[in-house]
């Protein structure tokens, strides 16, 4: 019952006509010391892309629409390429941190707990519920990823890595736009 109310409320929020979903996304930057952003940012991004590259594996055991399948596959493919590119960058420059996320223990434990909870929900869901839950998780991941990547790009002094990050931020933002569009098309009352 509470889940149904939440989903209806969320759908109503999406369709309320603010028009935010129609505009081209622009990553908001905040002022932070570039070295501090880069210190653990690449590790956070590497971990996220590692998770996202595997998101399509859920579709092996679940039935879904061709539209959802195509979108999730596009996300997984882009994340896989980004993960491989980050790995290559890490091998080329040993100073580039891809392992230490620098998160406090409580944050790490909370993220693990959320991941397990969402995994259980997705495995138990089917049909429309599965589709909506999967789209919601992808919206969160792509929002986080595009903003993190944009902040890394703004802090990066190496031209090659900066260009890679800017393109990835744009790609993740475009994929997020596709997720939101699909939610609006399928769940508008």
C-alpha positions in Angstrom: 0.0 0.0 0.0 2.7 2.5 1.0 4.7 1.5 -2.1 1.7 2.2 -4.3 1.1 5.6 -2.7 4.8 6.4 -3.2 4.8 5.4 -6.8 1.6 7.3 -7.6 3.0 10.4 -5.8 6.3 10.1 -7.7 4.5 9.8 -11.0 2.3 12.8 -10.2 5.5 14.7 -9.4 7.0 13.8 -12.8 3.9 14.9 -14.7 3.1 18.1 -12.8 4.3 20.3 -15.7 7.4 22.0 -14.3 9.0 21.4 -17.7 12.4 20.6 -16.1 12.6 17.3 -18.0 12.4 19.1 -21.4 15.5 21.2 -21.0 18.9 20.1 -21.9 20.7 19.2 -18.7 23.5 21.3 -17.5 25.8 19.9 -14.9 26.0 22.3 -12.0 29.5 22.8 -10.7 30.5 23.7 -7.1 33.7 25.3 -6.0 36.0 22.7 -4.5 39.7 22.2 -4.4 40.5 20.3 -7.7 43.0 18.0 -6.0 40.3 17.1 -3.3 37.7 16.3 -6.0 40.2 14.2 -8.0 41.6 12.3 -5.0 38.7 9.9 -4.6 36.4 11.0 -7.5 37.9 8.6 -10.0 37.5 5.7 -7.6 33.8 6.6 -7.1 33.2 6.8 -10.8 35.1 3.6 -11.5 32.9 1.8 -8.9 29.7 3.3 -10.3 30.6 2.3 -13.9 31.5 -1.2 -12.7 28.0 -1.5 -11.2 26.2 0.0 -14.2 28.0 -2.2 -16.8 26.4 -5.2 -15.1 22.8 -3.7 -14.9 21.7 -5.5 -18.0 22.4 -8.9 -16.4 19.1 -8.5 -14.5 17.3 -8.7 -17.8 18.6 -12.3 -18.4 16.3 -13.6 -15.7 13.5 -11.0 -16.1 10.9 -10.3 -18.8 10.7 -6.8 -20.0 9.6 -4.6 -22.9 11.8 -4.2 -25.8 12.0 -0.5 -25.1 13.2 -1.1 -21.6 15.6 -3.7 -22.8 17.1 -1.4 -25.4 17.6 1.4 -22.8 19.1 -0.7 -20.1 21.4 -2.3 -22.7 22.5 1.2 -23.9 23.3 2.2 -20.3 25.3 -1.0 -19.7 27.3 -0.7 -22.9 28.2 2.9 -22.2 29.2 2.1 -18.6 31.3 -0.9 -19.8 33.2 1.3 -22.2 33.7 4.0 -19.6 34.9 1.4 -17.0 37.4 0.0 -19.5 38.6 3.5 -20.4 39.0 4.4 -16.7 41.0 1.2 -16.2 43.3 2.2 -19.1 43.7 5.7 -17.7 44.6 4.1 -14.3 47.2 1.9 -15.9 48.7 4.8 -17.8 49.0 6.9 -14.6 49.7 5.1 -11.4 48.8 8.3 -9.4 45.2 8.0 -10.6 43.3 6.4 -7.8 40.7 3.9 -8.9 40.4 1.9 -5.6 40.2 4.2 -2.5 36.8 5.9 -2.5 37.7 7.7 0.7 34.2 7.2 2.2 33.6 6.9 5.9 32.6 3.4 7.1 29.0 4.5 7.7 28.6 5.7 4.1 30.1 2.5 2.7 27.8 0.4 4.9 24.8 2.5 3.9 25.5 2.2 0.2 25.9 -1.6 0.6 22.6 -1.9 2.5 20.8 0.2 -0.2 22.3 -1.9 -3.0 21.1 -5.2 -1.3 17.7 -3.7 -0.7 17.3 -2.6 -4.3 18.6 -5.9 -5.5 16.0 -7.8 -3.5 13.2 -5.5 -4.7 14.2 -5.9 -8.3 14.5 -9.6 -8.1 11.0 -9.9 -6.5 9.3 -7.5 -8.9 7.8 -8.2 -12.3 5.9 -6.4 -15.0 5.2 -2.7 -14.5 6.7 -2.7 -10.9 10.0 -4.1 -12.2 10.1 -1.6 -15.0 9.4 1.4 -12.7 11.8 0.3 -10.0 14.6 -0.3 -12.6 14.0 3.1 -14.2 14.1 4.7 -10.8 17.4 3.1 -9.9 18.9 4.1 -13.2 17.7 7.7 -12.8 19.5 7.8 -9.4 22.7 6.2 -10.8 22.8 8.4 -13.9 22.1 11.6 -12.0 24.9 10.8 -9.6 27.2 9.7 -12.4 26.7 12.7 -14.7 27.2 15.1 -11.8 30.3 13.3 -10.4 31.8 13.2 -13.9 31.0 16.8 -14.5 32.8 17.8 -11.3 35.8 15.6 -12.2 36.0 17.2 -15.6 35.9 20.7 -14.1 38.7 19.7 -11.8 40.9 17.8 -14.3 43.9 19.6 -15.8 44.9 16.8 -18.2 43.3 17.6 -21.5 42.7 14.0 -22.6 41.1 13.0 -19.3 39.1 16.2 -19.2 37.7 15.5 -22.7 36.8 11.9 -21.8 35.0 13.1 -18.6 33.1 15.8 -20.4 31.9 13.4 -23.0 31.0 10.8 -20.4 29.0 13.4 -18.4 27.1 14.4 -21.5 26.4 10.7 -22.4 25.2 9.9 -18.9 23.0 13.0 -18.9 21.5 11.9 -22.2 20.8 8.4 -20.9 19.2 9.9 -17.9 17.0 12.0 -20.1 15.9 8.8 -21.9 15.1 7.2 -18.6 13.0 10.2 -17.5 11.2 10.3 -20.9 10.4 6.6 -20.6 8.9 7.1 -17.1 6.9 10.0 -18.3 5.6 8.2 -21.4 4.6 5.0 -19.4 3.4 6.4 -16.1 1.7 9.7 -17.0 -1.9 9.5 -15.8 
